Amino acid sequence: MAYEPEIEDIDEEVDEFEPANEMDEEELHGYVSTLLEDAINYCDELGNDRVTASKYYSGHLPKQDDEGRSGVTDFSVRDTVHSILPSLMRVFFGTKKVMQFAPKGPEDVLPAEQCTDYINHLILEKQPNFFNTMMSVFKDALIRRTGVLKFWHEETEKVTTSTFTGLDEQQIQILAGEDTVESVEMEQKDQTQEGVPLFDVTLKRRVKEGNIRIESLPGEEFLISRTAKSVEDADIVAHRSYKTISELVSLGYDKDELEEFAGTEESFSNNQEYMNRHADNATRSHQNMEPNSRKILYCESFCKIDRDQDSYSELLRICTLGTAHKIVNVMPCDQIPFVLFTPDPQPHISAIAGASITDIIADIQRIKSAILRNVMDSLVMSVNPRLMVLEGQANMRDVLNTEVGSVIRARTPNAVSQLEMPFVGGAALPILSMLDEIKSTRTGITKASQGMDSENLQSATRLAVDSTVKAAHAHIEMIARVFAETGLKPLYKGILQLVCKFQDREKMARLNNQWVPIDPRHWDSSMDVAVDIPLGGGNDLEKMQFLTTVAQKQEQLLQQFGPENPIVNLRQYHSTLSRMVQLAGFMDPSVFFTDPAQYQAPPQEPPQPTPEEQYIQIQGQKAQSDAQNDMGKLELEREKMIRLDDREKDRIESQAQLSIMEMEAKYNTTMDGAKVKAIMERDREQMKQNTQLLQAQLAQAQQQPQMPPQMPPEMPPQFPPQMQN
């Protein structure tokens, strides 16, 4: 018998899963403070480099220590930035839609087009001074490596007052029932309307409006962890700035709580960039300001923190006050509202550690500045050579007097003589040209590309000039493409998410010169953004020539095969014409050409009738008029017969009664009234039948359809009798 172990029922106690303790306020504050302090130190370190770059741009290089030496400075950085900046602004602020939302399916084509128009409308038209904002960002990127944009949704309240006169109580109730009405003031008038009292009413409305805001941030206000390779993978991204007590109160913070942070502490004291920019008021005491104008350090941070300890990090928006970073607001969010622009991003390193134009040509500016200073010193010394004076043989005051034509008093003829100082600066000029060529190679900006090198343009072939110009354009277009992919693309996607999140009702917007309803609730907030910037596509003249050729081919196809053909349609032809107008510099192509999709054909006038149709129409009108006349005559006859019938009956009855009375008196007899009455009834019935017959004929004539008149038969030509034989 096999051994069978005893099986005992064991009650296992299964512990229910208990989530770990949530991170308390002190732990959260410690974690956020550590990240912020490291990001601030990193920002201050980069601030020194940005200060140096700003000095190169403004030409404030150190001068020679020797007294009397030249301090001239080359402006290679400034000149190069100003050569690139106009092309960049033309790319992004031309008439062409550089950023377009891409549909995910056929059902998203029309929403994607409307979304593109609406987001461009919000960014390019609704933003105050957006051109200056983007120019600031581009200059920061070209000069100081990184430009920063911040975008957010802002709720604002607008209070308006309206006055109405002569309203009754019912009208006042209708106005007061609006949701936006905050207060109603009434004053009864002396006059009334049909006994109803009238009032003068003043309404105060408070309307909340939501707007998209975009702002360019100075470098010292933007904080990011030093190990971050992008904004998305950063441990912390923050915006630090000074805000007044009034501004913080408008954001919902308690004024009494803010008082402890309103002091004289200087939070940017270690940032050289901020100190240089605010040199005049960097040490200004906050206590000397109006109480509500005192400033407090306000930091808005975005961190990925596993606060609930569930092994998943959540994106949190954490607001702090003061240098101690006291947390005053914590709330979850779904996006980081910052985008970065870097002309030459460096892979696998910090997100804001790219290369700028200053980094590329700073050494060239230093070398050129040194050469120019020596050249100028040589020129000055050759023009004003040094003098050799025999000691005691000339008056030194006269020697040192540089006035033109002044006299030098000397005891001997050769007491004062000039030392030969030839100009040797000309030997350095080829080196300056060589440095310019090196700069052109690094940046792609040449005199030929700017149209300023007339000698080379005249001597070189067209192919060579085009190659030079295209090389310069390729550099600029590459920078534009990098800005679009790394900066504007996330900007457009972020604003789309804000619009889909906060615009919860339909709005009317003026897009493409038409007022259209916009309802983002039906849009896909995850639509991707396509960038339309050609690389090396030639200049505007070449594009215009190409589009002209395309338009000619389209015209030939439309003329040959009509507007409905499988090769080209009217909308494609309109697109070609619109691009040509935009390349010519006109903002609105609709001034010149109407979009076929928006064209509404006017109602067509009926064709003019032929002579035969006119004859039939005239005959039909005549037949209709005759029928109406006939029916009118029948109606009159019917009414006449009815009236005659009644009168005739009365006349016959009266005459019959009179005849009976006469006959009875004449013959002294009695007539049978029943027989006479029967005869009269017979005659009356006959007259009634005649009337009904006439009415039936009239009804049949009204119901009978009118036959269209026929053309008269064509008669053979009539000839005179002498010609018939």
C-alpha positions in Angstrom: 0.0 0.0 0.0 1.5 3.2 -1.1 2.1 5.9 1.4 -0.3 8.8 1.1 0.6 11.9 3.0 -2.0 13.6 5.0 -3.3 16.7 3.3 -4.2 19.4 5.7 -6.2 22.4 4.8 -4.0 25.3 5.4 -5.6 28.7 5.5 -3.1 31.0 3.8 -3.4 34.6 4.7 -3.0 36.6 1.5 -2.0 40.2 2.2 -3.9 42.6 0.1 -1.7 44.9 -2.1 -1.1 48.1 -0.3 0.3 50.9 -2.3 3.4 52.5 -1.2 3.2 55.7 0.6 2.8 58.8 -1.6 5.6 61.2 -1.6 4.9 63.9 1.0 5.3 67.6 0.6 8.7 67.7 2.2 10.1 65.0 0.0 8.7 66.6 -3.1 10.2 69.9 -2.1 13.6 68.4 -1.5 13.5 66.6 -4.9 12.4 69.6 -6.8 14.8 72.0 -5.1 17.8 69.7 -5.9 16.8 69.6 -9.6 16.2 73.4 -9.7 19.5 74.3 -8.0 21.5 72.1 -10.5 19.6 73.6 -13.4 20.3 77.1 -12.1 24.0 76.4 -11.8 24.1 75.0 -15.3 22.3 78.1 -16.6 24.7 80.4 -14.9 27.7 78.5 -16.4 26.2 78.9 -19.9 25.5 82.6 -19.1 29.2 83.4 -19.3 29.4 82.0 -22.9 26.3 83.9 -23.9 27.8 87.1 -22.5 30.9 86.5 -24.6 28.8 85.9 -27.7 26.9 89.1 -27.2 30.2 91.0 -27.0 31.3 89.6 -30.3 28.0 90.5 -31.9 28.2 94.1 -30.6 31.9 94.4 -31.4 33.0 95.0 -27.7 36.3 93.1 -27.9 39.2 94.0 -25.5 41.4 96.8 -26.7 45.2 97.1 -26.7 46.7 98.0 -23.4 49.2 100.4 -25.0 48.1 104.0 -25.0 47.5 105.4 -28.5 47.1 102.1 -30.3 44.1 101.4 -32.5 41.0 99.8 -31.0 39.1 99.1 -34.3 37.0 95.9 -34.2 35.8 93.7 -37.0 32.0 92.9 -37.1 32.1 89.5 -38.8 29.6 87.9 -36.4 27.1 90.8 -36.7 27.5 90.9 -40.5 27.0 87.2 -40.9 23.9 87.1 -38.6 22.3 90.0 -40.5 23.0 88.2 -43.8 21.2 85.1 -42.7 18.4 86.6 -40.7 16.4 88.2 -43.7 16.4 84.9 -45.6 15.1 83.1 -42.5 12.3 85.6 -41.9 11.3 85.4 -45.6 11.1 81.6 -45.4 8.8 81.6 -42.3 6.9 84.8 -42.9 6.3 84.6 -46.6 3.0 83.7 -48.1 3.8 80.0 -48.3 2.4 77.7 -45.6 5.7 76.3 -44.3 4.0 74.1 -41.6 1.0 72.0 -42.6 -0.9 69.4 -40.6 -0.9 66.0 -42.3 -4.1 63.9 -42.4 -4.0 60.3 -41.1 -6.8 59.1 -43.4 -9.1 60.3 -46.2 -11.6 61.5 -43.6 -9.0 63.8 -42.2 -8.2 65.7 -45.4 -10.6 68.6 -44.9 -10.1 68.9 -41.1 -6.4 68.9 -41.6 -6.6 71.8 -44.2 -8.9 73.7 -41.8 -6.6 73.0 -38.9 -3.6 74.3 -40.8 -5.4 77.5 -41.7 -6.7 78.0 -38.2 -3.4 77.3 -36.3 -1.6 79.6 -38.8 -4.2 82.2 -38.1 -3.7 81.9 -34.3 0.1 82.1 -34.6 0.7 84.5 -37.4 -2.2 86.9 -37.0 -3.6 86.7 -33.5 -0.3 86.9 -31.7 0.8 90.4 -30.8 4.2 91.2 -32.5 4.8 87.6 -33.4 7.3 88.8 -36.1 9.4 90.5 -33.4 9.1 87.4 -31.2 10.4 85.1 -33.8 13.2 87.5 -34.8 14.3 87.6 -31.2 14.3 83.8 -31.0 16.3 83.5 -34.3 18.9 86.1 -33.1 19.3 84.3 -29.8 19.9 81.0 -31.7 22.3 82.5 -34.2 24.3 84.5 -31.7 23.9 82.6 -28.3 23.3 79.0 -29.5 19.7 78.6 -28.3 16.5 80.5 -28.7 13.5 79.6 -26.4 9.8 79.9 -27.0 7.1 79.4 -24.4 3.5 78.8 -25.3 0.4 78.5 -23.1 -3.3 79.1 -22.9 -4.3 82.2 -21.0 -7.7 83.0 -19.5 -8.5 86.7 -19.3 -11.6 88.5 -18.0 -13.0 91.5 -19.9 -15.5 93.8 -18.2 -17.9 95.9 -20.3 -20.7 98.3 -19.5 -23.7 98.8 -21.7 -26.6 101.3 -21.4 -30.1 100.8 -22.7 -33.0 103.3 -22.6 -36.8 102.8 -22.7 -37.0 99.1 -21.8 -39.9 97.5 -20.1 -39.7 94.8 -17.4 -39.9 91.9 -19.8 -37.0 93.2 -21.9 -35.0 93.8 -18.7 -35.6 90.2 -17.6 -34.4 88.9 -21.0 -31.2 90.9 -20.8 -30.5 90.1 -17.1 -30.9 86.4 -17.9 -27.6 86.2 -19.8 -24.8 84.3 -18.1 -22.3 87.1 -18.6 -24.3 89.8 -16.8 -22.8 90.6 -13.4 -25.0 93.6 -12.3 -28.1 95.5 -13.4 -28.9 99.1 -12.6 -32.3 100.5 -13.4 -33.8 103.9 -13.3 -37.5 104.4 -14.0 -38.4 107.0 -16.6 -41.3 109.5 -16.3 -42.9 108.4 -19.5 -44.8 105.1 -20.1 -45.8 103.1 -23.2 -49.5 102.2 -23.1 -49.5 102.3 -19.3 -46.4 100.1 -19.0 -43.5 101.8 -17.1 -40.2 102.2 -18.9 -36.6 102.1 -17.5 -33.1 103.1 -18.3 -30.8 100.1 -17.7 -27.0 99.8 -17.2 -25.6 96.3 -17.6 -22.2 95.2 -16.4 -20.9 92.1 -18.2 -17.9 90.0 -17.2 -16.7 87.9 -20.1 -13.9 85.3 -19.9 -11.8 84.8 -23.0 -9.2 82.2 -23.7 -6.2 83.1 -25.9 -3.0 81.3 -27.0 0.1 83.2 -25.9 3.6 82.8 -27.3 6.7 84.5 -25.7 10.4 84.5 -26.4 12.4 83.9 -23.2 15.8 85.3 -22.4 18.5 82.8 -21.8 18.8 83.3 -18.1 15.1 82.7 -17.5 15.1 79.2 -19.0 16.2 76.3 -16.9 16.9 72.7 -18.0 18.8 69.8 -16.5 22.3 69.6 -17.7 22.0 66.0 -18.8 18.9 66.5 -21.0 19.3 65.7 -24.7 15.9 67.2 -25.5 13.0 69.0 -23.7 11.0 65.7 -23.6 13.6 63.6 -21.7 14.7 66.3 -19.2 14.4 65.7 -15.5 13.2 69.3 -15.1 12.4 72.2 -17.4 11.5 75.5 -15.8 10.9 79.2 -16.3 12.1 81.5 -13.6 11.2 85.2 -13.6 10.3 88.0 -11.4 6.6 88.7 -11.0 5.0 91.5 -9.1 2.6 90.9 -6.2 -0.3 92.1 -8.4 0.6 89.6 -11.1 0.7 86.7 -8.6 -2.6 87.7 -7.0 -4.2 87.7 -10.5 -2.9 84.1 -10.8 -4.9 83.1 -7.7 -2.3 83.3 -5.0 -3.0 84.7 -1.5 -1.5 88.2 -0.9 -0.7 87.6 2.7 1.3 84.5 1.8 3.2 86.5 -0.8 4.4 89.1 1.7 7.1 86.8 3.2 8.8 86.5 -0.2 8.7 90.2 -1.1 12.2 91.2 -0.1 15.5 92.4 -1.5 17.0 89.1 -2.4 18.6 88.9 -5.8 18.1 85.6 -7.5 20.1 86.3 -10.6 23.2 87.7 -8.9 25.4 84.8 -10.2 24.2 85.1 -13.8 26.4 87.5 -15.7 24.0 87.7 -18.6 21.2 89.0 -16.5 23.5 91.4 -14.6 24.8 92.9 -17.9 21.3 93.2 -19.3 20.0 94.9 -16.2 23.0 96.8 -15.2 21.0 99.9 -14.4 18.5 98.3 -12.0 20.2 95.1 -10.9 20.7 96.4 -7.4 17.5 98.4 -7.1 15.8 97.8 -3.8 12.4 96.2 -4.0 11.4 97.9 -0.7 11.4 101.3 -2.3 8.7 100.3 -4.8 4.9 100.5 -4.5 3.8 97.6 -2.3 2.0 95.8 -5.1 4.8 96.4 -7.5 7.4 94.5 -5.4 8.8 91.5 -7.3 9.1 87.9 -6.2 11.0 85.1 -7.8 8.4 82.8 -9.4 9.5 79.5 -10.9 7.2 77.4 -13.1 8.7 73.9 -13.3 7.8 70.8 -15.3 9.0 67.5 -13.8 8.5 63.8 -14.4 8.1 62.4 -10.9 6.7 59.2 -9.6 4.8 60.9 -6.7 2.4 58.1 -5.9 5.2 55.5 -6.0 3.6 53.2 -8.6 6.7 52.8 -10.8 5.4 55.2 -13.4 6.5 58.8 -13.6 3.9 61.5 -14.2 4.4 65.0 -15.7 3.7 67.6 -13.0 3.5 71.4 -13.2 5.1 72.7 -9.9 5.1 76.4 -9.1 7.5 77.7 -6.4 8.2 81.1 -4.8 11.5 82.6 -3.6 15.0 81.4 -3.6 14.1 78.6 -1.2 11.7 77.2 -3.9 8.6 76.9 -1.6 6.0 74.9 -3.5 2.7 76.7 -3.8 1.0 74.7 -6.6 1.2 71.2 -7.9 -1.0 69.9 -10.7 -0.7 67.2 -13.4 -0.2 68.3 -17.1 0.1 66.7 -20.4 2.8 68.7 -22.2 5.9 70.8 -21.7 5.3 74.3 -23.1 8.8 75.0 -24.3 10.5 74.7 -27.7 14.1 75.2 -28.6 15.8 76.6 -31.7 19.5 75.8 -32.4 21.1 76.4 -35.8 23.6 73.6 -35.4 22.5 71.1 -32.8 25.1 68.7 -31.5 23.9 65.1 -31.2 24.1 63.1 -28.0 24.9 66.1 -25.8 22.9 68.8 -24.0 19.8 70.2 -25.7 21.1 73.7 -25.5 24.7 73.1 -26.2 24.6 73.5 -30.0 26.9 75.6 -32.1 26.0 79.2 -33.1 27.4 81.5 -35.8 29.5 83.1 -33.1 31.1 79.8 -32.2 31.9 79.2 -35.9 33.6 82.5 -36.8 34.6 84.1 -33.4 38.2 83.3 -34.0 38.1 84.9 -37.5 36.7 88.1 -35.9 39.5 88.1 -33.3 42.2 87.6 -36.0 40.7 90.2 -38.3 40.4 92.7 -35.5 44.0 92.2 -34.6 45.2 92.7 -38.2 43.0 95.7 -38.7 44.4 97.3 -35.6 48.0 96.8 -36.7 47.2 98.0 -40.2 45.7 101.2 -38.7 48.6 101.7 -36.4 51.0 101.4 -39.4 49.0 103.8 -41.4 49.0 106.4 -38.6 52.7 106.1 -38.1 53.4 106.5 -41.8 51.2 109.6 -42.0 52.5 111.0 -38.7 56.1 109.7 -38.4 58.1 110.1 -35.3 60.6 113.0 -34.9 64.2 113.0 -33.9 65.2 116.1 -31.8 68.6 117.2 -30.8 68.4 117.7 -27.0 68.7 121.3 -26.1 68.7 122.5 -29.7 64.9 122.9 -30.2 61.9 124.1 -28.2 60.0 121.0 -27.1 56.8 122.8 -26.8 56.9 123.7 -30.5 57.9 120.1 -31.4 54.9 118.7 -29.5 52.5 121.2 -31.1 50.7 119.4 -33.9 49.0 122.4 -35.3 49.3 122.7 -39.0 51.8 125.3 -40.1 53.1 125.8 -36.6 56.7 127.1 -36.1 59.4 125.1 -34.4 62.1 127.2 -32.8 65.5 125.6 -33.1 69.2 126.7 -32.6 70.6 124.7 -35.4 69.1 123.8 -38.8 69.0 120.0 -38.2 67.8 120.1 -34.7 64.5 118.4 -35.7 64.2 115.7 -38.3 61.6 113.0 -39.3 62.3 109.3 -39.0 61.4 107.2 -42.1 58.2 105.2 -41.2 57.0 103.3 -44.3 53.4 101.9 -44.5 53.7 98.1 -44.1 50.0 97.3 -43.6 49.4 96.5 -47.2 51.1 93.2 -46.8 48.3 92.2 -44.4 45.4 92.8 -46.8 45.7 89.4 -48.6 45.4 87.8 -45.2 42.1 89.6 -44.7 40.9 88.3 -48.0 41.9 84.8 -47.0 40.0 85.1 -43.7 36.9 86.2 -45.6 37.1 83.1 -47.8 37.4 80.9 -44.7 34.4 82.6 -43.2 32.4 82.1 -46.4 33.4 78.4 -46.4 32.1 78.0 -42.9 28.9 79.9 -43.2 28.1 79.8 -46.9 27.6 83.6 -47.0 29.5 85.2 -49.8 29.5 88.6 -51.6 28.2 86.8 -54.7 25.3 85.3 -52.9 24.4 88.8 -51.6 24.8 90.4 -55.0 27.6 92.7 -53.9 30.6 91.3 -55.7 30.2 93.1 -59.1 33.6 92.2 -60.5 33.2 88.4 -60.0 29.6 88.5 -61.1 30.6 90.1 -64.4 33.6 87.8 -65.1 32.2 84.5 -63.9 29.8 82.4 -66.0 26.2 82.1 -65.1 26.7 78.5 -64.0 29.4 79.5 -61.6 27.4 82.3 -60.1 24.3 80.0 -59.8 26.5 77.4 -58.0 27.8 80.0 -55.6 24.4 81.4 -54.8 22.8 77.9 -54.4 25.6 76.9 -52.0 24.8 79.9 -49.8 21.1 79.2 -50.0 21.7 75.6 -49.1 23.3 76.7 -45.8 20.5 79.1 -44.9 17.8 76.6 -46.0 19.4 73.9 -43.8 19.3 76.2 -40.8 15.6 77.0 -41.7 14.9 73.3 -41.9 16.5 72.6 -38.5 14.5 75.5 -37.0 11.3 74.1 -38.5 11.8 70.5 -37.5 13.1 71.1 -33.9 11.3 74.3 -33.1 8.2 75.2 -35.1 7.0 71.6 -35.5 6.6 70.9 -31.8 5.2 74.5 -31.4 2.4 73.8 -33.9 1.6 70.4 -32.3 1.6 71.9 -28.9 -0.8 74.7 -29.9 -3.1 72.2 -31.6 -3.3 70.3 -28.3 -4.1 73.5 -26.5 -6.9 74.4 -28.9 -8.5 70.9 -28.8 -8.3 71.0 -25.0 -9.6 74.5 -24.2 -11.8 75.5 -27.1 -15.0 73.6 -26.2 -17.4 75.4 -28.5 -17.7 76.5 -32.1 -16.2 79.8 -33.1 -16.3 81.9 -36.2 -12.9 82.8 -37.7 -11.9 84.6 -40.8 -9.8 82.2 -42.9 -8.8 82.9 -46.5 -11.0 86.0 -46.6 -14.0 83.9 -45.5 -15.8 83.6 -42.2 -16.0 79.9 -41.4 -17.1 77.9 -38.3 -14.3 76.3 -36.3 -15.0 73.4 -33.9 -11.7 71.7 -32.8 -13.7 69.1 -30.8 -13.9 67.1 -34.1 -10.2 67.3 -34.8 -7.6 64.7 -34.1 -5.1 66.3 -31.7 -2.4 63.8 -32.6 -2.1 64.9 -36.2 1.5 65.2 -37.4 3.0 68.3 -38.9 4.7 68.3 -42.3 7.4 70.8 -43.1 7.5 72.3 -46.6 11.0 73.9 -47.0 12.9 72.9 -50.1 16.6 72.4 -49.8 18.7 73.7 -52.6 15.6 74.6 -54.7 17.1 77.6 -56.4 16.2 81.3 -56.0 12.8 82.9 -56.6 13.6 83.8 -60.2 14.2 80.2 -61.1 11.1 79.1 -59.3 9.1 81.7 -61.1 10.4 80.5 -64.5 9.6 76.9 -63.6 6.0 77.8 -62.5 5.5 79.8 -65.7 6.4 76.7 -67.7 4.0 74.6 -65.6 1.2 77.1 -66.1 1.7 77.0 -69.8 1.5 73.2 -70.0 -1.6 73.3 -67.8 -3.3 75.8 -70.0 -2.6 73.7 -73.1 -4.1 70.6 -71.4 -7.2 72.5 -70.2 -7.8 73.9 -73.7 -7.3 70.6 -75.4 -9.1 68.2 -73.0 -11.4 70.6 -71.1 -11.5 71.3 -67.3 -12.6 67.7 -66.6 -9.6 65.6 -67.6 -7.4 63.1 -65.8 -4.2 65.1 -66.0 -4.9 68.6 -64.6 -8.0 70.4 -63.2 -8.9 74.0 -62.5 -7.9 73.7 -58.8 -4.3 72.6 -59.7 -4.1 75.5 -62.2 -5.2 77.9 -59.5 -2.6 76.5 -57.2 0.1 77.2 -59.8 -1.1 80.8 -60.3 -1.3 81.3 -56.5 2.4 80.2 -56.1 3.4 82.6 -58.8 1.6 85.5 -57.1 3.2 84.6 -53.7 6.7 84.4 -55.2 6.1 87.9 -56.6 5.7 89.1 -53.0 1.9 89.5 -52.7 0.4 88.1 -49.6 -3.1 87.3 -50.8 -3.5 85.5 -54.1 -7.3 85.8 -53.8 -7.0 89.4 -54.9 -6.0 88.2 -58.3 -7.5 84.7 -58.7 -10.6 83.1 -57.1 -10.4 79.5 -55.8 -12.5 77.2 -57.9 -13.7 75.5 -54.7 -15.2 78.8 -53.5 -16.6 80.0 -56.8 -20.4 80.1 -57.0 -21.7 80.4 -60.6 -24.4 83.1 -61.0 -27.9 81.9 -61.9 -28.3 81.4 -65.6 -30.8 83.6 -67.5 -33.4 81.6 -69.5 -32.6 81.4 -73.2 -34.4 83.7 -75.6 -37.4 82.0 -77.2 -37.3 81.3 -81.0 -39.9 82.9 -83.2 -41.9 79.7 -83.2 -41.9 79.6 -79.4 -42.9 83.2 -79.3 -45.8 82.5 -81.6 -46.9 79.6 -79.5 -46.6 81.6 -76.3 -48.6 84.5 -77.8 -51.3 82.1 -79.0 -51.4 80.4 -75.6 -51.8 83.7 -73.8 -54.6 84.6 -76.2 -56.3 81.3 -75.7 -56.0 81.6 -72.0 -57.4 85.1 -72.1 -60.4 83.9 -74.3 -61.1 81.1 -72.0 -61.1 83.4 -69.0 -63.5 85.7 -70.9 -65.8 82.8 -71.8 -65.8 81.6 -68.2 -66.6 85.1 -67.1 -69.5 85.3 -69.5 -70.8 81.9 -68.4 -70.5 83.0 -64.8 -72.5 86.1 -65.5 -75.1 84.1 -67.4 -75.4 81.7 -64.5 -75.9 84.5 -62.0 -78.3 86.2 -64.3 -80.3 83.0 -64.7 -80.4 82.4 -61.0 -81.7 86.0 -60.5 -84.2 85.6 -63.3 -85.3 82.2 -61.9 -86.1 83.8 -58.6 -87.9 86.8 -60.1 -89.7 84.6 -62.6 -91.0 82.3 -59.9 -92.3 85.2 -57.9 -93.8 86.8 -61.0 -95.6 83.5 -62.1 -96.9 82.9 -58.6 -98.2 86.4 -58.3 -99.7 86.3 -61.8 -101.3 82.9 -61.1 -102.9 84.1 -57.9 -104.2 87.2 -59.6 -105.6 85.1 -62.5 -107.4 82.8 -60.2 -108.9 85.7 -58.3 -110.1 87.3 -61.6 -111.6 84.2 -62.9 -113.4 83.4 -59.7 -114.8 86.9 -59.7 -115.7 86.9 -63.4 -117.4 83.6 -63.5 -118.5 83.4 -59.9 -116.9 80.0 -59.4 -114.2 78.4 -57.4 -110.9 77.3 -59.1 -108.9 74.2 -58.1 -105.8 75.7 -56.5 -104.1 72.3 -56.2 -104.0 71.8 -60.0 -102.7 75.3 -60.6 -100.0 74.8 -58.0 -99.0 71.5 -59.6 -98.6 73.2 -63.0 -96.5 75.9 -61.4 -94.3 73.4 -59.7 -93.7 71.6 -63.1 -92.6 74.9 -64.7 -90.4 75.7 -61.7 -88.7 72.3 -61.9 -88.0 72.8 -65.6 -86.3 76.1 -64.9 -84.3 74.5 -62.1 -83.0 71.8 -64.5 -82.0 74.4 -67.0 -80.0 76.2 -64.4 -78.2 73.1 -63.2 -77.3 72.2 -66.8 -75.7 75.6 -67.3 -73.7 75.2 -64.0 -72.5 71.8 -65.2 -71.3 73.3 -68.5 -69.5 76.1 -66.6 -67.7 73.6 -64.3 -66.7 71.4 -67.3 -65.2 74.5 -69.0 -63.1 75.4 -65.9 -61.7 71.8 -65.5 -60.9 71.2 -69.2 -57.1 71.6 -69.8 -56.0 74.2 -72.2 -54.4 72.6 -75.2 -51.2 74.3 -76.3 -51.7 76.2 -79.5 -50.2 74.7 -82.6 -48.3 76.4 -85.2 -50.4 77.3 -88.2 -49.8 75.0 -91.1 -47.3 76.2 -93.5 -49.1 77.6 -96.5 -47.7 77.3 -100.0 -46.5 80.5 -101.4 -49.2 82.6 -103.2 -48.3 83.7 -106.6 -50.1 86.3 -108.8 -52.5 84.8 -111.3 -50.2 85.6 -114.1 -47.5 83.4 -112.6 -49.7 80.4 -111.9 -49.8 79.5 -115.5 
